């Protein structure tokens, strides 16, 4: 999780850090079920550490992402970006975050 923190030589975007944490958990702690719940908690932790709470997580919870597939990493980043964009739109419109 250290690479998910800001402060390295070339800091990654929040989205990339959250995706990296998710995929690291899947890769380093593999289980038959893909370890998606623990990986998702790592992703949410990275976002929360930066003060970000998502309004929804449908795309992130319904799809399995494999740590050894480069396309899955790109898809995961796009899905996180989509959720962040939706959360920002909701905040701009005055909606309350999903809890």
N, CA and C atoms as an extended XYZ file, in Angstrom:
297
Properties=species:S:1:pos:R:3:atomname:S:1:resname:S:1:resid:I:1 pbc="F F F"
N         0.811       -1.194        0.000 N   UNK     1
C         0.000        0.000        0.000 CA  UNK     1
C         0.853        1.256        0.000 C   UNK     1
N         2.147        1.110        0.186 N   UNK     2
C         2.981        2.309        0.218 CA  UNK     2
C         2.976        3.032       -1.113 C   UNK     2
N         2.883        2.298       -2.222 N   UNK     3
C         2.849        2.957       -3.519 CA  UNK     3
C         1.496        3.581       -3.802 C   UNK     3
N         0.512        3.314       -2.961 N   UNK     4
C        -0.788        3.946       -3.138 CA  UNK     4
C        -0.823        5.308       -2.469 C   UNK     4
N         0.264        5.669       -1.768 N   UNK     5
C         0.326        6.954       -1.077 CA  UNK     5
C         0.991        8.006       -1.967 C   UNK     5
N         0.617        9.250       -1.733 N   UNK     6
C         1.231       10.369       -2.433 CA  UNK     6
C         2.615       10.600       -1.851 C   UNK     6
N         3.551       11.070       -2.658 N   UNK     7
C         4.847       11.428       -2.109 CA  UNK     7
C         6.014       10.725       -2.754 C   UNK     7
N         5.774        9.842       -3.691 N   UNK     8
C         6.866        9.174       -4.379 CA  UNK     8
C         7.482       10.099       -5.412 C   UNK     8
N         8.466        9.588       -6.136 N   UNK     9
C         9.129       10.392       -7.158 CA  UNK     9
C         8.160       10.827       -8.254 C   UNK     9
N         7.350        9.904       -8.740 N   UNK    10
C         6.342       10.219       -9.738 CA  UNK    10
C         4.992        9.757       -9.193 C   UNK    10
N         4.340       10.620       -8.431 N   UNK    11
C         3.088       10.179       -7.816 CA  UNK    11
C         2.028        9.844       -8.867 C   UNK    11
N         1.338        8.770       -8.619 N   UNK    12
C         0.249        8.353       -9.492 CA  UNK    12
C        -1.002        9.144       -9.150 C   UNK    12
N        -1.933        9.203      -10.075 N   UNK    13
C        -3.221        9.841       -9.802 CA  UNK    13
C        -3.962        9.028       -8.744 C   UNK    13
N        -4.936        9.634       -8.117 N   UNK    14
C        -5.740        8.939       -7.111 CA  UNK    14
C        -6.382        7.695       -7.711 C   UNK    14
N        -6.892        7.818       -8.913 N   UNK    15
C        -7.521        6.678       -9.581 CA  UNK    15
C        -6.526        5.535       -9.773 C   UNK    15
N        -5.339        5.859      -10.250 N   UNK    16
C        -4.322        4.828      -10.479 CA  UNK    16
C        -3.870        4.211       -9.164 C   UNK    16
N        -3.745        5.016       -8.113 N   UNK    17
C        -3.341        4.468       -6.817 CA  UNK    17
C        -4.399        3.529       -6.259 C   UNK    17
N        -5.672        3.885       -6.418 N   UNK    18
C        -6.759        3.029       -5.928 CA  UNK    18
C        -6.798        1.717       -6.712 C   UNK    18
N        -6.646        1.810       -8.026 N   UNK    19
C        -6.630        0.601       -8.859 CA  UNK    19
C        -5.428       -0.270       -8.516 C   UNK    19
N        -4.289        0.351       -8.296 N   UNK    20
C        -3.077       -0.400       -7.955 CA  UNK    20
C        -3.268       -1.158       -6.641 C   UNK    20
N        -3.856       -0.515       -5.649 N   UNK    21
C        -4.100       -1.186       -4.370 CA  UNK    21
C        -5.022       -2.393       -4.566 C   UNK    21
N        -6.079       -2.207       -5.335 N   UNK    22
C        -7.023       -3.291       -5.615 CA  UNK    22
C        -6.297       -4.474       -6.259 C   UNK    22
N        -5.561       -4.186       -7.324 N   UNK    23
C        -4.898       -5.260       -8.065 CA  UNK    23
C        -3.773       -5.895       -7.267 C   UNK    23
N        -3.089       -5.123       -6.433 N   UNK    24
C        -2.041       -5.692       -5.578 CA  UNK    24
C        -2.619       -6.729       -4.616 C   UNK    24
N        -3.762       -6.409       -4.023 N   UNK    25
C        -4.393       -7.365       -3.108 CA  UNK    25
C        -4.762       -8.635       -3.870 C   UNK    25
N        -5.333       -8.490       -5.050 N   UNK    26
C        -5.695       -9.665       -5.852 CA  UNK    26
C        -4.467      -10.484       -6.236 C   UNK    26
N        -3.372       -9.819       -6.550 N   UNK    27
C        -2.174      -10.522       -7.006 CA  UNK    27
C        -1.412      -11.171       -5.861 C   UNK    27
N        -1.202      -10.439       -4.785 N   UNK    28
C        -0.370      -10.941       -3.706 CA  UNK    28
C        -1.118      -11.816       -2.707 C   UNK    28
N        -2.425      -11.738       -2.697 N   UNK    29
C        -3.235      -12.539       -1.779 CA  UNK    29
C        -4.339      -13.247       -2.556 C   UNK    29
N        -3.961      -14.077       -3.522 N   UNK    30
C        -4.981      -14.704       -4.364 CA  UNK    30
C        -5.765      -15.791       -3.620 C   UNK    30
N        -7.042      -15.804       -3.863 N   UNK    31
C        -7.927      -16.846       -3.372 CA  UNK    31
C        -8.750      -17.336       -4.551 C   UNK    31
N        -9.376      -18.466       -4.403 N   UNK    32
C       -10.187      -19.018       -5.486 CA  UNK    32
C       -11.287      -18.058       -5.933 C   UNK    32
N       -11.833      -17.277       -4.988 N   UNK    33
C       -12.910      -16.352       -5.342 CA  UNK    33
C       -12.378      -15.017       -5.851 C   UNK    33
N       -11.067      -14.893       -6.032 N   UNK    34
C       -10.473      -13.683       -6.568 CA  UNK    34
C       -10.172      -12.628       -5.529 C   UNK    34
N       -10.612      -12.837       -4.290 N   UNK    35
C       -10.332      -11.906       -3.204 CA  UNK    35
C       -10.880      -10.506       -3.471 C   UNK    35
N       -11.978      -10.417       -4.194 N   UNK    36
C       -12.536       -9.128       -4.596 CA  UNK    36
C       -12.993       -8.279       -3.415 C   UNK    36
N       -13.507       -8.899       -2.370 N   UNK    37
C       -13.970       -8.098       -1.220 CA  UNK    37
C       -12.823       -7.388       -0.540 C   UNK    37
N       -11.735       -8.089       -0.282 N   UNK    38
C       -10.569       -7.455        0.347 CA  UNK    38
C        -9.957       -6.412       -0.581 C   UNK    38
N        -9.886       -6.722       -1.861 N   UNK    39
C        -9.337       -5.781       -2.830 CA  UNK    39
C       -10.189       -4.524       -2.890 C   UNK    39
N       -11.503       -4.698       -2.853 N   UNK    40
C       -12.403       -3.539       -2.863 CA  UNK    40
C       -12.201       -2.678       -1.619 C   UNK    40
N       -12.023       -3.306       -0.467 N   UNK    41
C       -11.770       -2.539        0.759 CA  UNK    41
C       -10.472       -1.749        0.661 C   UNK    41
N        -9.454       -2.319        0.036 N   UNK    42
C        -8.198       -1.592       -0.168 CA  UNK    42
C        -8.425       -0.384       -1.070 C   UNK    42
N        -9.194       -0.563       -2.131 N   UNK    43
C        -9.514        0.536       -3.042 CA  UNK    43
C       -10.240        1.656       -2.308 C   UNK    43
N       -11.258        1.296       -1.534 N   UNK    44
C       -12.034        2.288       -0.779 CA  UNK    44
C       -11.153        2.990        0.251 C   UNK    44
N       -10.221        2.259        0.864 N   UNK    45
C        -9.305        2.853        1.836 CA  UNK    45
C        -8.435        3.930        1.187 C   UNK    45
N        -7.888        3.630        0.006 N   UNK    46
C        -7.044        4.612       -0.691 CA  UNK    46
C        -7.851        5.868       -1.008 C   UNK    46
N        -9.082        5.690       -1.466 N   UNK    47
C        -9.926        6.851       -1.747 CA  UNK    47
C       -10.259        7.621       -0.471 C   UNK    47
N       -10.632        6.908        0.574 N   UNK    48
C       -11.015        7.553        1.841 CA  UNK    48
C        -9.848        8.311        2.459 C   UNK    48
N        -8.654        7.777        2.295 N   UNK    49
C        -7.469        8.444        2.826 CA  UNK    49
C        -7.299        9.827        2.207 C   UNK    49
N        -7.829       10.010        0.998 N   UNK    50
C        -7.781       11.304        0.310 CA  UNK    50
C        -9.084       12.083        0.487 C   UNK    50
N        -9.957       11.585        1.363 N   UNK    51
C       -11.215       12.283        1.635 CA  UNK    51
C       -12.289       12.080        0.584 C   UNK    51
N       -12.195       10.994       -0.181 N   UNK    52
C       -13.146       10.722       -1.261 CA  UNK    52
C       -14.042        9.554       -0.874 C   UNK    52
N       -15.337        9.773       -0.960 N   UNK    53
C       -16.329        8.712       -0.775 CA  UNK    53
C       -17.162        8.656       -2.052 C   UNK    53
N       -17.359        7.481       -2.584 N   UNK    54
C       -18.103        7.326       -3.827 CA  UNK    54
C       -19.599        7.241       -3.566 C   UNK    54
N       -20.397        7.786       -4.488 N   UNK    55
C       -21.853        7.690       -4.384 CA  UNK    55
C       -22.348        6.275       -4.635 C   UNK    55
N       -21.670        5.554       -5.468 N   UNK    56
C       -22.057        4.191       -5.803 CA  UNK    56
C       -20.838        3.405       -6.250 C   UNK    56
N       -20.978        2.102       -6.274 N   UNK    57
C       -19.842        1.257       -6.633 CA  UNK    57
C       -20.262        0.105       -7.541 C   UNK    57
N       -21.372        0.257       -8.231 N   UNK    58
C       -21.916       -0.827       -9.040 CA  UNK    58
C       -20.936       -1.457      -10.002 C   UNK    58
N       -20.246       -0.643      -10.805 N   UNK    59
C       -19.305       -1.200      -11.780 CA  UNK    59
C       -18.139       -1.902      -11.106 C   UNK    59
N       -17.751       -1.422       -9.945 N   UNK    60
C       -16.599       -1.991       -9.249 CA  UNK    60
C       -16.934       -3.297       -8.548 C   UNK    60
N       -18.172       -3.468       -8.141 N   UNK    61
C       -18.561       -4.661       -7.376 CA  UNK    61
C       -19.133       -5.766       -8.253 C   UNK    61
N       -19.556       -5.449       -9.459 N   UNK    62
C       -20.204       -6.459      -10.304 CA  UNK    62
C       -19.258       -7.168      -11.253 C   UNK    62
N       -18.086       -6.609      -11.454 N   UNK    63
C       -17.158       -7.144      -12.448 CA  UNK    63
C       -15.898       -7.620      -11.739 C   UNK    63
N       -15.385       -8.744      -12.143 N   UNK    64
C       -14.130       -9.255      -11.579 CA  UNK    64
C       -12.960       -8.712      -12.391 C   UNK    64
N       -11.923       -8.317      -11.692 N   UNK    65
C       -10.718       -7.802      -12.331 CA  UNK    65
C        -9.556       -8.716      -11.964 C   UNK    65
N        -8.788       -9.117      -12.965 N   UNK    66
C        -7.645      -10.003      -12.740 CA  UNK    66
C        -6.372       -9.179      -12.702 C   UNK    66
N        -5.547       -9.459      -11.718 N   UNK    67
C        -4.308       -8.716      -11.542 CA  UNK    67
C        -3.295       -9.013      -12.645 C   UNK    67
N        -3.421      -10.145      -13.304 N   UNK    68
C        -2.443      -10.510      -14.331 CA  UNK    68
C        -2.891      -10.166      -15.750 C   UNK    68
N        -3.958       -9.386      -15.875 N   UNK    69
C        -4.462       -8.998      -17.194 CA  UNK    69
C        -4.355       -7.478      -17.357 C   UNK    69
N        -3.458       -7.001      -18.231 N   UNK    70
C        -3.279       -5.555      -18.400 CA  UNK    70
C        -4.559       -4.835      -18.813 C   UNK    70
N        -5.410       -5.479      -19.589 N   UNK    71
C        -6.675       -4.842      -19.985 CA  UNK    71
C        -7.597       -4.657      -18.791 C   UNK    71
N        -7.590       -5.603      -17.864 N   UNK    72
C        -8.412       -5.462      -16.667 CA  UNK    72
C        -7.966       -4.264      -15.838 C   UNK    72
N        -6.664       -4.023      -15.776 N   UNK    73
C        -6.166       -2.859      -15.035 CA  UNK    73
C        -6.686       -1.575      -15.661 C   UNK    73
N        -6.652       -1.495      -16.981 N   UNK    74
C        -7.159       -0.293      -17.661 CA  UNK    74
C        -8.660       -0.139      -17.473 C   UNK    74
N        -9.380       -1.242      -17.542 N   UNK    75
C       -10.829       -1.197      -17.320 CA  UNK    75
C       -11.145       -0.744      -15.905 C   UNK    75
N       -10.420       -1.266      -14.935 N   UNK    76
C       -10.633       -0.876      -13.539 CA  UNK    76
C       -10.412        0.625      -13.358 C   UNK    76
N        -9.356        1.160      -13.935 N   UNK    77
C        -9.094        2.602      -13.841 CA  UNK    77
C       -10.240        3.386      -14.474 C   UNK    77
N       -10.725        2.954      -15.631 N   UNK    78
C       -11.855        3.645      -16.273 CA  UNK    78
C       -13.102        3.600      -15.395 C   UNK    78
N       -13.363        2.463      -14.761 N   UNK    79
C       -14.543        2.346      -13.905 CA  UNK    79
C       -14.420        3.224      -12.667 C   UNK    79
N       -13.233        3.273      -12.078 N   UNK    80
C       -13.033        4.157      -10.924 CA  UNK    80
C       -13.247        5.602      -11.355 C   UNK    80
N       -12.679        5.979      -12.499 N   UNK    81
C       -12.880        7.337      -13.023 CA  UNK    81
C       -14.364        7.637      -13.233 C   UNK    81
N       -15.098        6.665      -13.769 N   UNK    82
C       -16.534        6.864      -13.996 CA  UNK    82
C       -17.269        7.107      -12.684 C   UNK    82
N       -16.938        6.334      -11.655 N   UNK    83
C       -17.579        6.531      -10.353 CA  UNK    83
C       -17.180        7.862       -9.728 C   UNK    83
N       -15.928        8.243       -9.864 N   UNK    84
C       -15.496        9.543       -9.335 CA  UNK    84
C       -16.205       10.688      -10.055 C   UNK    84
N       -16.338       10.584      -11.370 N   UNK    85
C       -17.032       11.620      -12.136 CA  UNK    85
C       -18.493       11.718      -11.711 C   UNK    85
N       -19.139       10.588      -11.522 N   UNK    86
C       -20.548       10.588      -11.077 CA  UNK    86
C       -20.672       11.197       -9.684 C   UNK    86
N       -19.750       10.873       -8.809 N   UNK    87
C       -19.767       11.438       -7.459 CA  UNK    87
C       -19.596       12.951       -7.526 C   UNK    87
N       -18.663       13.421       -8.355 N   UNK    88
C       -18.452       14.872       -8.496 CA  UNK    88
C       -19.697       15.557       -9.034 C   UNK    88
N       -20.360       14.938      -10.028 N   UNK    89
C       -21.601       15.515      -10.558 CA  UNK    89
C       -22.664       15.599       -9.474 C   UNK    89
N       -22.796       14.554       -8.689 N   UNK    90
C       -23.785       14.548       -7.613 CA  UNK    90
C       -23.505       15.627       -6.589 C   UNK    90
N       -22.234       15.788       -6.241 N   UNK    91
C       -21.861       16.820       -5.264 CA  UNK    91
C       -22.153       18.199       -5.842 C   UNK    91
N       -21.842       18.397       -7.126 N   UNK    92
C       -22.095       19.689       -7.765 CA  UNK    92
C       -23.586       20.017       -7.794 C   UNK    92
N       -24.415       18.993       -7.903 N   UNK    93
C       -25.856       19.189       -7.911 CA  UNK    93
C       -26.461       19.234       -6.512 C   UNK    93
N       -25.637       19.006       -5.494 N   UNK    94
C       -26.112       19.075       -4.128 CA  UNK    94
C       -26.647       17.791       -3.567 C   UNK    94
N       -26.455       16.674       -4.265 N   UNK    95
C       -26.913       15.378       -3.763 CA  UNK    95
C       -25.990       14.910       -2.634 C   UNK    95
N       -26.542       14.089       -1.757 N   UNK    96
C       -25.757       13.521       -0.670 CA  UNK    96
C       -25.025       12.289       -1.163 C   UNK    96
N       -23.796       12.062       -0.671 N   UNK    97
C       -23.075       10.842       -1.049 CA  UNK    97
C       -23.809        9.599       -0.569 C   UNK    97
N       -23.645        8.534       -1.331 N   UNK    98
C       -24.217        7.242       -0.968 CA  UNK    98
C       -23.511        6.709        0.258 C   UNK    98
N       -24.244        6.231        1.193 N   UNK    99
C       -23.645        5.658        2.420 CA  UNK    99
C       -24.115        4.237        2.582 C   UNK    99
